[in-house]
Structure formats: structure tokens, C-alpha cells
Amino acid sequence: MSTEHNIQTVKDFFAAIGRGDSEALLALVAEDIEWIIPGRDWPLAGTHHGRTGLANLLATASRTLETSTEPREYVAQGDRVLVLGVATGKVKATTKAFEDDWVFAITIRDGKLTSIREYVDTQALAWAAKADTASTNAPGDISAAQRAS
């Protein structure tokens, strides 16, 4: 497939995610897709195999997050497409908002996504998932007490 076709396939994938169209999403991925989200102690982290793993990942995401994903840039070479974007939303358990800059490294074979490696802002997500309500500052915020010292 051409680089342009691969980019369009990835754009279609993100559009299906945005619409919540699992049928269209599954039509765009290979049977043996592998989706890797590095990290620990985060419900979405790990290696997810096949369409069943993808369905489980999306169900977990739906249960734990309210999110909107915005791909902003596509960089492609051959069968690889890198997507840079941002997700905004909140963790349902804590109701804390987050903004997560991310990169997806995607491999395409025969017009289907075969591999996704997702790099996310783990600090932003960990902060939003933390149940401690004593601190209301997002990562990078400076509290009044810190400014006074």
C-alpha cells in the first residue's frame, strides 16, 4: 500500500474511535493486532493481543475514562505511521480532568493496522487517577504555599 493510503487508514481508525464505531474499528485492524501501552499500575497499560484484546482495551477505557482524542500530525514512511496528538478528558473514579499529549507508532500490513505502540503522558494520567483530593494542582502547577517560600 502507498504511504498516503496508510495515512488514510490511520485517519479512518481515529475517526472510528471518535465515533465509538467498534465495527468500523475492527474492520481496520488485523486479526493479530498488538497494541502496547507501556507502564504499570494503570488499567490500560500492557500488551493487548488480537481483536479480543483490542475490544477488552476499549471496554476498559470506556469504563475508566471520559476522553476526546485529537490527532494533530501524521508522519509516515513505508508501512509506519506516527501520529502526534492530544487527549483531553477525565478519570471517572476521581472526576479529575487531564490533558495527555501522546504519540502512536502504528504499523500497517495489507491495509490493516497490525501494531500500535502508544506513548502517553503518564504523569498527567497518574495525577488524574490519584484519589488524593487534598491536592488540586495539576502537574506543573505551583501552589500558593510553594510560591510564598
N, C-alpha and C positions, 0 to 999 in steps of 0.2 A: 504494500500500500504506500501511497505517497505521504510525504510529511504533512501536506495540507489535509489529506484525508484523516490522518492520525489525530491532528489537532481538532478537526471537526468531531471525531468520535469522542474525544475527551470533553469537548464542549457539550455534546449531547448527553454525556454521562452526568456532568454537573447540572445540566438543565433538568434531567430526570430526578436527581437528588432534590433540587429546589422545588419541584412539583410534588415530591413524595410519590413518584410513579415507579413503584418497585418492579412492575412488569417490564417497563422500558429499560430500567436499570439492569435487570438480569439479562435482557437481550443483548446488552452491550459488553458483557463480561464473559470470559472463557469459563468453561466448567471447572477448570483447575486454578482459578484465580487465587492469588495470595496477596493479602492486604496486611502490611506490617505497620504497627503503631508502636514505636519504641517507648519504653517506660515501664514503671511498676506502680502498684497501688493506685491505679486509675482504671475504672471499669472498661475503657475502650482499648487499653494497652494490650499488646500481644500480637501474635501471628494468627490470622484468620484465614482458613483454607476453604476453597471451593465456594459454590453458591450458597450452601447451607451456612458456612462460616460468615459469608457476607450478610446474609439475611439476619443471622444472630447479632452481628455487629450493629447493623442498622436498627434492630429492635432495641438493643441496649442503649444506643444513642438516643433513640426516641423516648425511652423511659427515663433517662437521666438528664437530658439537656433539652432546652428550647434554643434553637440556633438557626441562624441565617448565614449561608456561605456565599461569599462573593469572590470568584476567581477574577484576578486582575491582569495577569500576564501569562502568556504561553510561550515557552521556549522549546523548540523541537529540533531533533536531529535523528534521522532514521526512524527507528521504532521506539524512540524515547521521547516523552513529552514531560517537561517540567511545568508545573502550574504554581504560580505565586498568588496568594490571596489572603483574605481575612474572613474570619467568622466572628459574629457577634451573637450574644445570647445570654442565657443564664443557666446555672445549675439548678435543677428543680428542687433538690433536697435542701439547699441553703437559700435559694432565691437570689443569690449573688450574681451580678452581671459580669461578663468577661468580654474582652476583645482579644482574639487569638490570631496572630499572623502565622501563616503556615506555608509550607511547600509540599506539593505532592510530586513524587518521581514515579511516573507511570510508564510501563512497557506495554506495547500493543503488538499482537501477533494475529495475522489474518483478520484484521478489522475488529478484534476483541481485546479488551483490557485483560492482561494476564498477570500483571504485578503492579501493586501500588505500595509505595513506601511513603508514609505520611510523617512529616516533621512539623510539630506543633509547638506553640509557646507553652511549655509545661508549667512555667511559673504562673502565668495568668490563669490557667485551668486549675492548678493546685490551690491557688488563693481562692478562687471562686468556689471550690469544693470544700474548703475548710469550714467546719461548722462553728468555729470560734466567732461569736458575734461581737466580742469586745473591741475588735479592730475593724474599722470601717474603711481604712485606707487601702486602695488598690496598690499592687506592686509599683514602686516608683514614686508614690505619693509621700510627702513629708508631713508628718503630723505637727500640730502646733507645739507640742512639747519638744519635738526634735528641733524645730526652728528656734525655740527660745534658748536652747542650750548652746 
